[in-house]
Amino acid sequence: MGLMDKPKRDFEESYIHIDDFILYLAFKLKEPVETVVSWLLYNGFDKDINSYEADKHYRVCKGMQVDAIDKNIDELFKQISIDGYFIYMEYLDSFDLYYEVKDAPSYEEYQDVNNNFYLKLNDLEKLEYIKPFNLSFSEARLYNYTVYICDSVTANLVDMNNDMSVRVFKRIETSLSEYEKTKNSPKDNNSFKKLIRLDHEKLQAAFKFITGEEPLPNENKETKQETGTHDNEPLNSRSQDKKLIAILALLLASKSNAYTIGDNKPNATQISKAIYQFAIDDLKIADEDTNGLKANIAKISASIQEYTDILYKQPLKKS
């Protein structure tokens, strides 16, 4: 057993992530997340419960209290209350894909607040207004959650027999009722197929470019202009790295909807989280060797933005 296995296990047995808590509640009570948040606030949840923040060493510190109200809970619940959990998460992820999106009018009400904190399981068990539901919050982290645009939540247990038992959080841009109708209707099944068709010729050309065999089509000029830049790096190596990241992101997105967002473009946030979780849980990489595996969302997003437009194309719409 590794040195940090016990601290990790003790932490997971004592705390629950805020996302797991509200999504589990919404799933079990069959209520939209926004409704669950409203109900919690009505009952004084932000006054009854403290938030906790943890670093990668599983050192825990208590969240800030302002006028007897937990600051983390108060700020996050205010953002969710504007137009629901789904829309707020879209706002957070959209920044990863489109850096200018936060200036858009539809997002002007939102703010970036801490949404990465935990609650103590023992504290939740004492809440009188939650007790009647007989919920076991310790099992909340055993589910994969899907959130719909109506803020409804469905979930399925993580397959622990899978070699890569990485948890996924999906969002689907339709209401749960509409999704169920379409899913069960043979006529409309195509409406939930991917909008993006990979251009395999361009992917093949991209792989050749990465291995140094030849440049991508129509990129001779770009390569010439960039050669010798970036502190004299050999043959535009940074550009090659970005293309490789973009291709790998597309590969993941083509394999599972868990790694897509919006119109089925690669989800930089989910991909980055999956990489880190796989490295820690499956590859058992030591803490001191995880530098560079965290905070990769911006790098993945930039690569996707810069290069996926030449690696995929929209299928022609039938008139």
GIFEN-V956142 format. One record per backbone hydrogen bond with DSSP energy under -1.0 kcal/mol. NH is the residue of the N-H (numbers start at 1). CO is the residue of the C=O. E is the energy in kcal/mol with one decimal. If there is no record, write none. Layout:
nh=NH co=CO e=E
nh=NH co=CO e=E
//
This chain:
nh=5 co=2 e=-1.2
nh=8 co=4 e=-2.0
nh=9 co=5 e=-2.5
nh=10 co=6 e=-3.1
nh=11 co=7 e=-2.1
nh=12 co=8 e=-2.5
nh=13 co=9 e=-1.8
nh=14 co=11 e=-1.1
nh=15 co=11 e=-2.2
nh=16 co=119 e=-2.4
nh=18 co=117 e=-2.3
nh=21 co=17 e=-2.2
nh=22 co=18 e=-2.3
nh=23 co=19 e=-2.4
nh=24 co=20 e=-2.2
nh=25 co=21 e=-2.1
nh=26 co=22 e=-2.2
nh=27 co=23 e=-2.5
nh=28 co=24 e=-2.8
nh=29 co=25 e=-2.7
nh=31 co=26 e=-1.6
nh=33 co=151 e=-2.6
nh=36 co=32 e=-2.2
nh=37 co=33 e=-2.6
nh=38 co=34 e=-2.2
nh=39 co=35 e=-2.5
nh=40 co=36 e=-2.3
nh=41 co=37 e=-2.4
nh=42 co=38 e=-2.4
nh=43 co=39 e=-1.5
nh=44 co=41 e=-1.6
nh=45 co=40 e=-2.6
nh=47 co=44 e=-1.4
nh=48 co=44 e=-2.0
nh=49 co=45 e=-2.2
nh=52 co=118 e=-2.3
nh=53 co=61 e=-3.0
nh=55 co=59 e=-1.6
nh=58 co=55 e=-2.0
nh=61 co=53 e=-2.7
nh=63 co=51 e=-3.3
nh=66 co=69 e=-2.9
nh=69 co=66 e=-1.2
nh=70 co=46 e=-2.7
nh=71 co=64 e=-2.7
nh=74 co=70 e=-2.5
nh=75 co=71 e=-2.6
nh=76 co=72 e=-2.2
nh=77 co=73 e=-2.6
nh=78 co=74 e=-1.7
nh=79 co=75 e=-1.6
nh=80 co=76 e=-2.3
nh=81 co=77 e=-1.9
nh=84 co=80 e=-2.4
nh=88 co=84 e=-1.6
nh=89 co=85 e=-2.6
nh=90 co=86 e=-2.1
nh=91 co=87 e=-2.3
nh=92 co=88 e=-2.2
nh=93 co=89 e=-2.6
nh=94 co=90 e=-2.7
nh=95 co=91 e=-1.0
nh=97 co=93 e=-1.1
nh=98 co=94 e=-3.4
nh=101 co=98 e=-2.0
nh=103 co=100 e=-1.8
nh=104 co=101 e=-2.1
nh=107 co=104 e=-1.8
nh=108 co=105 e=-1.4
nh=110 co=107 e=-1.3
nh=118 co=52 e=-3.2
nh=119 co=16 e=-2.7
nh=121 co=14 e=-2.5
nh=124 co=120 e=-1.6
nh=125 co=121 e=-1.9
nh=127 co=124 e=-1.3
nh=130 co=127 e=-1.2
nh=131 co=127 e=-1.7
nh=133 co=130 e=-1.7
nh=134 co=131 e=-2.1
nh=139 co=136 e=-1.8
nh=140 co=137 e=-1.3
nh=142 co=139 e=-1.9
nh=143 co=140 e=-1.1
nh=144 co=156 e=-3.2
nh=146 co=154 e=-2.9
nh=147 co=170 e=-2.8
nh=148 co=152 e=-2.4
nh=149 co=172 e=-1.2
nh=149 co=174 e=-1.4
nh=151 co=148 e=-2.7
nh=154 co=146 e=-2.3
nh=156 co=144 e=-1.9
nh=158 co=142 e=-3.1
nh=160 co=158 e=-1.1
nh=162 co=159 e=-1.2
nh=166 co=164 e=-2.2
nh=170 co=145 e=-2.7
nh=172 co=147 e=-2.3
nh=174 co=172 e=-2.0
nh=179 co=175 e=-2.5
nh=180 co=176 e=-2.6
nh=181 co=177 e=-2.2
nh=182 co=178 e=-2.6
nh=183 co=179 e=-2.8
nh=184 co=180 e=-1.9
nh=191 co=188 e=-2.1
nh=192 co=189 e=-1.6
nh=193 co=190 e=-1.7
nh=197 co=313 e=-1.6
nh=199 co=311 e=-1.2
nh=200 co=198 e=-1.1
nh=203 co=199 e=-2.1
nh=204 co=200 e=-2.6
nh=205 co=201 e=-2.2
nh=206 co=202 e=-2.4
nh=207 co=203 e=-2.4
nh=208 co=204 e=-1.9
nh=209 co=205 e=-2.1
nh=210 co=206 e=-2.4
nh=211 co=207 e=-2.0
nh=212 co=209 e=-1.2
nh=213 co=208 e=-2.4
nh=219 co=216 e=-1.9
nh=223 co=219 e=-2.6
nh=224 co=220 e=-2.3
nh=225 co=221 e=-2.5
nh=226 co=222 e=-2.1
nh=227 co=223 e=-1.6
nh=229 co=226 e=-2.1
nh=233 co=229 e=-1.2
nh=240 co=236 e=-1.8
nh=241 co=237 e=-2.4
nh=242 co=238 e=-2.3
nh=243 co=239 e=-2.1
nh=244 co=240 e=-2.4
nh=245 co=241 e=-2.5
nh=246 co=242 e=-2.5
nh=247 co=243 e=-2.5
nh=248 co=244 e=-2.6
nh=249 co=245 e=-2.3
nh=250 co=246 e=-2.2
nh=251 co=247 e=-2.5
nh=252 co=248 e=-2.3
nh=253 co=249 e=-2.4
nh=254 co=250 e=-2.1
nh=255 co=251 e=-1.1
nh=256 co=252 e=-1.8
nh=259 co=256 e=-1.6
nh=260 co=257 e=-1.7
nh=261 co=265 e=-2.2
nh=265 co=261 e=-2.0
nh=267 co=259 e=-2.4
nh=271 co=267 e=-2.4
nh=272 co=268 e=-2.4
nh=273 co=269 e=-2.3
nh=274 co=270 e=-2.5
nh=275 co=271 e=-2.3
nh=276 co=272 e=-2.1
nh=277 co=273 e=-2.9
nh=278 co=274 e=-2.6
nh=279 co=275 e=-2.1
nh=280 co=276 e=-2.1
nh=281 co=277 e=-3.1
nh=282 co=278 e=-1.6
nh=283 co=278 e=-2.3
nh=285 co=279 e=-2.6
nh=289 co=286 e=-1.7
nh=290 co=287 e=-1.7
nh=293 co=290 e=-2.4
nh=300 co=296 e=-2.7
nh=301 co=297 e=-2.9
nh=302 co=298 e=-2.6
nh=303 co=299 e=-1.9
nh=304 co=300 e=-2.4
nh=305 co=301 e=-2.9
nh=306 co=302 e=-2.2
nh=307 co=303 e=-2.2
nh=308 co=304 e=-2.0
nh=310 co=307 e=-1.6
nh=312 co=308 e=-1.5
nh=313 co=197 e=-1.6
nh=315 co=195 e=-1.0
//
